[in-house]
Amino acid sequence: MSTSVGDVVVTGLGATTPLGGDVASTWDALLAGRSGVSRITDDWIKEFPAQLVARLVADPATGLDRVRARRLDRSQQVAVVAAEEAWRSSGAADAGVAPERVAVVFGTGIGGALTLLGQDDVLEEKGPKRVSPFTIPMLMPNGPAAAVGLAVGAKGGVHAPVSACASGAEAIRWGLDLLRFDRADVVLVGGAEACVHPLPMAGFAAMRAMSTRNDEPERASRPFDKARDGFVLGEGAAALVLERADAARARGATIHARLAGAGGTADGYDLVAPHPEGEGAGRAIAAAIRDAGLTPADIGHVNAHATSTPVGDTAEAAAIRNTIGDHVLVTATKSQTGHLLGAAGALESVFTILALREQVVPATANLDDPDDDPAVQALDIVRREARRTQFSAAVNDSFGFGGHNIALVFTTA
Amino acid sequence: MSEDIQTGLAEILEEVAGVAPADATPEKSFTEDLDVDSLSMVEIATAVEDKFGVAIPDDELGNIKTVGDAISFIQKNQG
């Protein structure tokens, strides 16, 4: 694939997820078909219809200085852990990039919910004087971005897109724009989420959005399957280091993939329900492919948003089929990771990049009986085992409550 | 008495701000020497109230510059 001066590449990857404490262990577990989902056993869960969760494998606080960890909400802790892995692996710190030319874009869907709800308990039980002075910096939705910015010493701007489950993908799109507009030389992008708590669980359950397959945790998240009944809430973070290709090559950086294009749209349809034919989603995918200078025929793989909800998966299948076609190999990795909300787009971009690099498409777990929906039937959704293939371009799409649609196109380095 | 207070204060400083107990000596300035920021001072004041039963009003908190200042304040206002 030809390159030009404005090309943006990925030089660092980081993650902490329900499958592993870093990128390598997460990827290995994904390809091995392992599930990150388990059933909550705490007393509070008893009355809950949906009792499943995809918990982190590694406690993020153990990798951080103790005093630093207690001043960070769990959503900030996971952001810092993933961002530091990406930053280290990129080698950007050793390349002498001026801090004024380093930017951060890090999204979250919910923000510091654990702090907000925990401090509300303190307020109710002990009164206002006992509320922590760190409450606000721990609950604010720009908290993960700000914590990452401090961790790497970024002074070129710190930004926090908030678009529910599209936040992580939106951060990547913003990072691409910052580099194209020459507002930074290196951008650390990603998403973080950690809101496993009774209130968000009750809220999502009240929307009838979560799987209630409580007796079979590992089989509950089953995108595109006829028996799917909702998503499984996950926690974690993922991060990418982006920079211009010429600069990355000049410093001898490892280039994992090109971030070739991005597209973003809004449904303009409903606050939470997706457009049934995925109209806005399709426009985002088409825009990203155009932005990358490619055609639908060039796209070999889609890492789908597919959360395992009855309406979402079929709308997305229609969007993929109508915009790209039936030739593309689709996978839905939330079948193993659960749904990391604001971190999902970042984590699935990491998976898309690794799929490109290793020329392998991970399988969609639990897809025993594909939905009768014509688009689901027509698509080539990889299942049972990962498929080795040859492809040079792939799409990761993400959608969020609010009607936010983001699509990203990655190509081989 | 003041040694007990110093030891107790050192425990608080270690817990809240990661200050090594050996560094928590009377002449040390919270901000200059021990890198304790204003939000941490609020947490320290709360912990002092729990441990010693001495509330530090906000207008007094600003006058407490050193570990020694805190020890004297606690000593003066205790039981």
HADDOCK unambig.tbl for C-alpha pairs under 7 A between the chains (distance, minus, plus):
assign (segid A and resid 67 and name CA) (segid B and resid 16 and name CA) 6.74 0.50 0.50
assign (segid A and resid 67 and name CA) (segid B and resid 17 and name CA) 6.02 0.50 0.50
assign (segid A and resid 67 and name CA) (segid B and resid 18 and name CA) 5.71 0.50 0.50
assign (segid A and resid 133 and name CA) (segid B and resid 39 and name CA) 5.67 0.50 0.50
assign (segid A and resid 133 and name CA) (segid B and resid 42 and name CA) 6.71 0.50 0.50
assign (segid A and resid 133 and name CA) (segid B and resid 43 and name CA) 6.88 0.50 0.50
assign (segid A and resid 134 and name CA) (segid B and resid 39 and name CA) 6.95 0.50 0.50
